[in-house]
Amino acid sequence: MQEYYKILGLSESATDEEIEAAYKKLKEKYSRERFYEGEIGNEAARNLTKLETAYAEITTDRRLHKNESDGRSTEDFSDIERAIKRGNLSEAQAKLDDVSDRTAEWHYLQSVVFYKKNWINESKKQLEIAMNMEPHNDKYADSYTKLKQKIEFNEKQFHSGNAQYDNGAHRTTERQMGGSGANDCLSFCATWCCLDMLCSICCR
């Protein structure tokens, strides 16, 4: 756990307020620097992922110890799950932002919200954090596998020549039925059916 505090530049004796302040300050810094060109931007992106993981681990550890001492129940995400089911992503995001204890389930639900917004890379990062926190959680692992299938399918479509650029405007090439086009269609349908399951898992 000490290494996570080191990422925030704090000691394990830091208060919750100090942890929150350090997290917000570093997140703002890395979020800005990740758009820089070259290694500076790459390093900032890596540091941002490390920061999110460290903050999640620290807050989860403190929450668990606090619950053990005072007998409180863990965070209830049912309101967020209902908002996602209704398709009210703004409400779901607002409720997620109000949660101070960033548990594995919090990152999973954040991943679902990002996915529904079609922010695929951000969704993948949040799932990776959730899996890192709970590596034996089958729900997270299954969702991550399906998300990777979508990313790989999109890359395959891009490199297969299905997408063309004409006078700077992007358009999708219409393909005839049969042959490899039919296989791509079947693959597309199968992938999207799997991904529909991803978005419904959290609300079982």
Secondary structure, 3 states (H helix, E strand, C coil): CHHHHHHCCCCCCCCHHHHHHHHHHHHHHHHHHCCCCCHHHHHHHHHHHHHHHHHHHHHHHHHHHHHHHHCCCCCCCHHHHHHHHCCCHHHHHHHHHHCCCCCHHHHHHHHHHHHHCCCHHHHHHHHHHHHHHCCCCHHHHHHHHHHHHHHHHHHHHHHCCCEEEECCEEEECCCCCCHHHHHHHHHHHHHHHHHHHHHHHCCC
